[in-house]
């Protein structure tokens, strides 16, 4: 998730490495290593046609904008659940994070 956050801050939000490292509460050299690793993985995936899978624990977005949803049955998972690696309704592991614009209630 650190790599995802580094990409989001630097490439999506347009923060400098210094600003982003402060936001993530890590040193600038560490941020640079995390960002370089993330960019390398993304480039490899694009060039080789790999599937991009983001995983690494249970995280809630700070602004509360989004839900974890089962792609197969559209069930919305309870974010308080201990195991969010599969859908409790149908058993599928095909889950996605749906995020909407801040301040709106529901997908954009």
N, C-alpha and C positions, 0 to 999 in steps of 0.2 A: 504494500500500500504506500510505502514511502516513495517508490518510483512513480506511481500514479500521481501522488500529490506534487512531486517535483515537476512533472510534465505539466500538470494543471497550472501551477503557479508561474512557471517560467514561460511556457509556450502558449497557454490559453489566456492566462491573466496578464501576461506581459511584464511580470516583475523581473527586476534584476536579480542576479544570483544572491547578492547581498541581502536584498529585501526578502527574498524567498527563504533564505537560510534563517533569518531572524523569525519569520513567520512559523517555520517548522521547528524552531528552537534547536538548530544544529549549526555546526560551524560551516563557513562558506566552502572550505575544501571538501568537507563531507558532502555538502549539497552538490557540489560539482561532480563528485564520484557517483552519487545516486542518480543525478540527471544524465550523466554520460552512459551509465548502465541502462537506464530506461530508454534512451534514444537508440542505443545499439539494438536492444530487443525489438523495438518498434520497426527499425530499419530492416532487421533480419526477417521479421514477420511479413513485412510488405514485399520484400524481394523474393522470398521463398514461398509466399502465399500461405503462410501459417495462420491458424486461428488465434486471435488475440483473446486471452482469458485473463481477467483480473480477479485475483483472489488473495487471501491472506488474512482472514480473520473476520471478526464481526465489528463493523463500523457504522456509526450513525453520522450523517452529515450535520455539521454544526448549525446550519440554517433550517434543518428539518424538512428540506424539500425533496421528498421522494419516498418510494416504497420498494421493497424487494418482492418480486412477483414471479410466480411460476409461469414459464412460457407455454407449457403444455395445457394447463387447466385454468390459467389466469388467477389462481388463488393468491391473495396477498398474505405474505408471511408475517407473523407476529415478531417484531424486532426484539422482544424480550425472551424469545425462545432460546434454549441452550444450544440447539443444533440447527443452524440455518444452511446446511449443506444440501438439503433435499426438501421437497415439498411434503408437508405432513398429510396433505389431502390425497395426492396421487402417487407420491414416492419419487417423482422425477427429480433429477439433479440439474435440469435445464432451467436455471434461474437467471433473472436479470434485474438490474437496478433501474427503476424508472424514476427519472428526476424531472421536476417541473420548475418553472420560473419562481424565484423567491417572491413571496407575497400572494401567490395564487394557490388555491386549494384544488389540486388535480393536475393532470398532464397539460402542458401548454399546447 
